[in-house]
Amino acid sequence: MTECTTIDKPFCMYDADQHIDHDSVEGHGILMCSIDNLPAQLPIEATEYFGDRLFPYIWEMLSSDATRPLEEEDFSPQVRDAVITSNGKLTPKFEYIEKLREKREKAQIMKKSGMKRVLLLGSGYVSGPVVEYLTRDETTQVTAASVMLKQAEQLAAKYPNTIPIMLDVSSQEGHLDSLIKDHDLVISLLPYSFHPLITKHCINRKVNLVTASYTNPAMKELQQSVEEAGITVVNEMGLDPGIDHMLAMECIDQAKADGCTVESYSSFCGGLPSPECSDNPLRYKFSWSPYGVLLNIVSPAFYLKDNQVVSIPAGGSLMDATAPMDFLPGFSLEGFPNRDSTKYAELYGIQSAHTLIRGTLRFKGFAKAMSGFVKLGLINAEDCPTLQSSSPLSWKELLCKQIGLSSSTSCEAFEEAVYERVGKDDFRMETLRWLGMLSDEAVPQAPSITAALAKHLEAKLAFDKGERDMIILRNDVGICHPTGELETKHVSLVVYGDPDGFSAMAKTVGFPTAIVARMLLNGEITTKGLVLPMTKDIYGPVLSRLKEEGLQFISKNTIHE
């Protein structure tokens, strides 16, 4: 410890991986208390009395294991009754604390009458535009619920009628249910894996829900229950998925209204650092964990080209399918297919299309750098005990292990073997060198190699203060007129982040989510069940209101001879 904690801030969290400490008690690390304001001495009688009473229980406390359930511990009644929390939960004798907290929260939430109450789950960086947009209406109140209470408090301090509370959806299901009961609408910005659970509680309480995530199979199974509850659950209401759907359907519906048939559809989208901030080998930066990005590059993909389904197998072949994207020549872009594009023929109602692809945009160089990680076996989500030991491994030692070399191999022989493994590619070698992965720099402790690489990239490729991000979205719709004339409609969206305000990603995910939430609160959406933003009653108002928020869609067309 370099300084003492205070009465106002009695604890700090020390993150040994990052070698930093911060005031918040949330997150990963060791909770520290360093006191310098105790009396110089305590009465010896009090000290001896306390020690005498505690001593008989010391041995059973020392042999306990905090990872075991409390009921499995061989505690005496005195020790068992003194345990306040175990395995992240209050013990039965202390559950009243949570009930008192919930009672206080409920009183705060219900204090103002006549309010439309919105429960926002998650307080990450895309939540700002959601709260800002909704609280423009003084009759709307937002409860920002997050496992990171400090983050929720910072959000609430910026906007009126916003109440911060702590909630861990994964372990406080009862608390989640009571909160949903007290609100008119739920917005979830949490990972998609939580949404089936949240949806079930919304069904039970008959409360509408909005998410920005894909509708996964577990959500689809709830379709009938959602309809029977008479509620609306709007999914895929962000950027991609979200704005891409709405721009696609606006163009497709207009083409059909004009008597045209859709012959091809291409959509590419990417969240990127602004060009002046892309000065690293990956030409990329992260404002969240890179773990999902890494897993995506070894995922399979399917798309339609000239009436033939093109299948890209899992394992890293996706990076080999990357192609230059020159639709905005001022940017040096490349793109690769994303997931299963073929299902959108039915979803968009364009079964007539001979070509259909949805993909991801990056600056040129990203795919080659990532494929180097694949060739070295660094995209591997399997459990790796070596990276979980107390003695850290260096990147050189890990790469030696991956390519079958002794850790004592000379630097020259090591780099020659790595060079051979990455296809004798100078750019891939420079990428590894720039990232410190050919050195004795320590590999972050993590459950898997992929998780360790994600931590490493997150530290090396984070946005610096004052840097901005950008998003680029491009839809190309090929149509055939009744006359036989062929035309391609081009729709582009380029948004830059504001270093002193919202990021581009926050704007393009947060505003669509907030707009459709407002539409639900106002009764503008009446369809019940699982809903996607692919009908004119939704995409029409949302696209119009996004333009009012400064998002400008550029439409052009090309007539083919």
Residue, then its C-alpha position, 0 to 999 in steps of 0.5 A: m500500500t502506498e497510502c492509507t484508506t480513509i473514513d469516507k473511503p474505507f476500502c480500495m480494490y487492488d488489481a494484481d494483474q494490472h498492478i493498479d488500485h481504485d476506490s470502487v469495491e466492484g470488479h476483480g482484485i483484492l479488497m484492501c483496508s489500510i488504517d492509520n487513525l486507530p488509537a496507538q494502543l488498546p486496553i490490555e484487558a479488552t484485548e485479552y478478553f477478546g482473544d480468549r473468547l475467539f481462540p477456541y474457534i480459530w482452528e475450525m476457522l483456519s481449516s474452512d474453505a470459502t469455496r464450499p457451501l456453508e452447510e458443508e463446513d464443520f462449524s460450531p453454532q457460534v461460528r456458523d451464526a457469525v458468518i454473514t455471507s458465503n459464496g456470494k450470498l447472504t446467509p439465512k440469518f442475515e437475509y433480512i439485510e437484502k430485504l431492507r435494501e430492497k424495501r429502501e430501493k422500492a420506496q425511492i423508485m415509487k416516490k414520484s407518482g405519475m411516472k413512466r418507470v424504465l428498468l435499465l439492466g446494465s450501465g456500460y458505455v452504450s447506456g448513456p444515450v439510452v438514459e439521456y434520450l429517455t429522461r428528456d421527458e420529465t415524466t420518465q424515470v430510469t432505474a439503472a441497475s448494474v453489478m457495478l454500482k459506482q458505474a450506475e451512480q456516475l450515470a445517475a449523476k449526469y441525468p435527471n430522474t435516474i436512480p442507481i441500484m446494485l443488481d447481479v442478475s446471475s445471483q439475485e433472481g428474486h431481486l430482479d423479479s421485484l424490480i421488474k414488477d415495479h416498472d413499466l418497461v425493461i431495457s437489457l444491455l446485458p449479454y444475450s445469455f441473460h435474456p431468456l431469464i429476464t424474458k421469463h420474469c417479464i412474462n411473469r410480470k407482464v412487462n415489455l422488454v427491449t434488447a439490442s441482441y440477436t434473437n437466439p434459439a432460447m429466446k425463440e422458444l419463449q415466443q408462445s409464452v410472450e404472446e400469451a402474456g400479451i407483452t412485446v419483446v423487441n430484440e435486435m434493436g442496436l446497430d448490427p443487428g438493428i439499424d442494418h435491418m431497418l435500412a434493409m427493409e426500408c429499401i426492400d419494401q420500397a422496391k417491392a412497392d415499385g414492382c421490382t424484385v430483389e436480386s442481391y443483398s450485401s451488408f457490411c458493418g464495423g465498429l472501428p477506431s477513427p483513422e487517426c487512432s488506428d496506428n497499431p498492427l491490428r488497426y483496431k482498438f477495444s472499448w470492451s473485452p476482445y474475447g468475443v471478437l477472438l472467438n468470432i474469427v474462428s467461427p463458421a460462416f455461410y452466405l449465398k453467392d450466385n445461387q450457391v451456398v458458400s460455407i466457411p468452416a470453423g477454425g480460422s478459415l474466416m480470415d482467409a475469406t477476407a476481401p477488400m471493401d472499396f465502396l468508400p475509397g477514402f478508407s482502407l477497408e476489408g470485410f469478411p462474412n458474419r455468421d449465417s447470412t442465408k437465413y435472411a432470405e426468408l427474414y427479409g422476404i427476398q427469396s428471389a436474391h441470388t446473392l446474399i451476404r452480411g459481413t464485418l468491416r475492419f481496416k486492412g491488416f486486421a485479418k492478416a494479424m488475426s490469422g497469425f494468432v490462429k496459426l500459433g494456436l492462440i485462439n483456443a478456448e479450452d481450459c489451460p491450467t498452466l495459465q492459472s498457476s501462481s508462477p506467471l508464464s512469459w509470452k515466449e514460453l507460451l509460444c515455445k509450448q505452442i510450437g513444440l520448442s524448449s523454453s530454453t531455446s535461443c531467441e534467434a531459433f525461437e523467432e525463426a520457428v515462429y516466423e516459419r509457423v506464421g507463414k514467413d510473413d513479416f507483417r505477422m512477425e511485426t504484429l507479435r513484436w509490437l504487442g510484446m509477444l516475442s518477449d519475456e513479458a508475462v502472459p495474463q493469468a486466465p482460464s484459457i489461452t484465448a482469455a489470456l490473449a483477450k486480456h493482453l489485447e485489451a491492455k495494449l489496444a485500449f482507447d486513450k483519453g481523447e481518442r474517438d471511435m467510428i462506425i461504418l455501415r454499408n447496404d447494397v441492394g440489387i433490384c430488377h425493375p419490371t422493365g428488366e433494368l438493373e439497379t443497385k441501391h447504396v445506403s451508407l452510414v458513417v458516424y464518429g464518436d465525440p471524445d467529450g460525449f458519446s462514442a459512435m458505438a454508443k450512439t448507434v446502439g443506444f439511440p435506436t434502443a431508446i427510441v423504440a423504448r419510447m415508442l413502447l411507452n407511448g403505445e406506438i407499437t401494439t404487436k405482441g410477441l417477439v418483434l424485430p424492427m423489420t416492419k414499417d411501423i417500427y423502422g419508419p419512425v425509428l429511422s426518422r428519429l435517428k436522423e434527428e439525433g444526427l445520424q445521416f444516411i447517405s443513399k445513392n444508386t447505380i444503373h447497370e447497362 
